[in-house]
Amino acid sequence: MTGSVSDNATHEALRLFRAIYAEVRHHLQNIERRCGASGAQVWALALVSRQPGVRVTELADAMAIHPSTASNLLAKAEKGGLLRRERSHADQRVVKLYLTELGADTLAKAPEPVAGLLPDALARLPHDVLLRLSADLQLLATRMSVQEDAAGRPFSEL
C-alpha cells in the first residue's frame, strides 16, 4: 500500500513539474513572438533598463547565471542592436551596459512578467516557503547527481 502512495506522490510531483515547465515555455514563446527576442534577452533588457550602466557580472548575479553565460547572451543582444556596451573611462576592464532605442522598444512590447514566470513567482513566495523549496530542490538535485547550479557554483558550496 505504501508503494502506491509513493507512486501517487511521484506522479503528482511529475505532473506539477511538467505543468510548470509547459507554462514557462508558453510564456517564453509568447515573449519571443511579441518581441523578436528571447525571454532571457528581454529579462536582461529589463535589468539594464532599471539600472543603466550595470556591469555584466552584476547582471549575471541578478539573473543567477554564470558571467560567461551572461556575456554570450549580451553579445547576441548587442549584435541585434538591443543594447550597447561601454568601457569605463576610469577602468577599461569594466564594461557597462545600456539599452539602445531598439532595446527599449523591444522591452516595451514584452508581456509581464518580463523576468519570466518562474523568477517572478519565486520572488513572490513567502521567505520560509522559499527556503523550504530551495532545500527540497537541492535534495532533488543531489539525488539526480546534479553537480552545480546554473551559475556554475557547486551545490556543496551553497
For each residue, the residues with C-beta under 8 A, 3 or more apart:
1: 4 5
2: 5 6
3: 6 7
4: 1 7 8
5: 1 2 8 9
6: 2 3 9 10
7: 3 4 10 11
8: 4 5 11 12
9: 5 6 12 13
10: 6 7 13 14
11: 7 8 14 15
12: 8 9 15 16
13: 9 10 16 17
14: 10 11 17 18
15: 11 12 18 19
16: 12 13 19 20
17: 13 14 20 21
18: 14 15 21 22
19: 15 16 22 23
20: 16 17 23 24 118
21: 17 18 24 25
22: 18 19 25 26
23: 19 20 26 27 117
24: 20 21 27 28 116 117 118
25: 21 22 28 29
26: 22 23 29 30
27: 23 24 30 31 39 111 116 117
28: 24 25 31 32 38 39 116
29: 25 26 32 33
30: 26 27 33 34 111
31: 27 28 34 35 37 38 39 42 110 111 114
32: 28 29 35 36 37 38 39
33: 29 30
34: 30 31 109 110 111
35: 31 32 42 106 107 109 110
36: 32 106
37: 31 32 41 42 45 77 80 82 106
38: 28 31 32 41 42 76
39: 27 28 31 32 42 43 116
40: 43 44 63 73
41: 37 38 44 45 73 76 77 80 82
42: 31 35 37 38 39 45 46 106 107 110 114
43: 39 40 46 47 63 114 115 116 119
44: 40 41 47 48 59 63 70 73 74 77 83
45: 37 41 42 48 49 77 82 83 99 103 106 107 110 114
46: 42 43 49 50 107 110 114 115
47: 43 44 50 51 54 59 62 63
48: 44 45 51 52 54 59 83 97 98 99 103
49: 45 46 52 99 103 104 107
50: 46 47
51: 47 48 54 58
52: 48 49 97 98 99
53: 96 97 98
54: 47 48 51 58 59 62 96 97
55: 58 59 94 95 96 97
56: 59 60 67 70 71 74 95 97
57: 60 61 67 70
58: 51 54 55 61 62
59: 44 47 48 54 55 56 62 63 70 74 97
60: 56 57 63 65 66 67 69 70 151
61: 57 58 64 151
62: 47 54 58 59
63: 40 43 44 47 59 60 70
64: 61 149 150 151
65: 60 69 70 73 150 151
66: 60 69 70 150 151 152
67: 56 57 60 70 71
68: 71 72
69: 60 65 66 72 73 150
70: 44 56 57 59 60 63 65 66 67 73 74
71: 56 67 68 74 75
72: 68 69 75 76
73: 40 41 44 65 69 70 76 77
74: 44 56 59 70 71 77 78 83 85 97
75: 71 72 78 79
76: 38 41 72 73 79 80
77: 37 41 44 45 73 74 80 82 83 103
78: 74 75 81 82 83 84 85
79: 75 76
80: 37 41 76 77 102
81: 78 100 102 103
82: 37 41 45 77 78 99 100 102 103 106
83: 44 45 48 74 77 78 97 98 99 100 103
84: 78 97 98 100
85: 74 78 95 96 97 98
86: 95 96 97 98
87: 92 93 94 95 96
88: 91 92 93 94 95 96
89:
90: 94
91: 88 94
92: 87 88
93: 87 88
94: 55 87 88 90 91
95: 55 56 85 86 87 88
96: 53 54 55 85 86 87 88
97: 48 52 53 54 55 56 59 74 83 84 85 86
98: 48 52 53 83 84 85 86
99: 45 48 49 52 82 83 103 104 107
100: 81 82 83 84 103 104
101: 104 105
102: 80 81 82 105 106
103: 45 48 49 77 81 82 83 99 100 106 107
104: 49 99 100 101 107 108
105: 101 102 108 109
106: 35 36 37 42 45 82 102 103 109 110
107: 35 42 45 46 49 99 103 104 110 114
108: 104 105
109: 34 35 105 106
110: 31 34 35 42 45 46 106 107 114
111: 27 30 31 34 114
112:
113: 116 117 119 120
114: 31 42 43 45 46 107 110 111
115: 43 46 119 120 123
116: 24 27 28 39 43 113 119 120
117: 23 24 27 113 120 121
118: 20 24 121 122
119: 43 113 115 116 122 123
120: 113 115 116 117 123 124
121: 117 118 124 125
122: 118 119 125 130 133
123: 115 119 120
124: 120 121
125: 121 122 129 130 133
126: 129 130
127: 130 131
128: 131 132
129: 125 126 132 133
130: 122 125 126 127 133 134
131: 127 128 134 135
132: 128 129 135 136
133: 122 125 129 130 136 137
134: 130 131 137 138
135: 131 132 138 139
136: 132 133 139 140
137: 133 134 140 141
138: 134 135 141 142 155 158
139: 135 136 142 143
140: 136 137 143 144
141: 137 138 144 146 149 155
142: 138 139 145 146 155
143: 139 140
144: 140 141
145: 142
146: 141 142 155
147: 154 155
148: 152 153 154 155
149: 64 141 152 153 155 158
150: 64 65 66 69
151: 60 61 64 65 66
152: 66 148 149
153: 148 149 157 158
154: 147 148 157 158
155: 138 141 142 146 147 148 149 158
156:
157: 153 154
158: 138 149 153 154 155
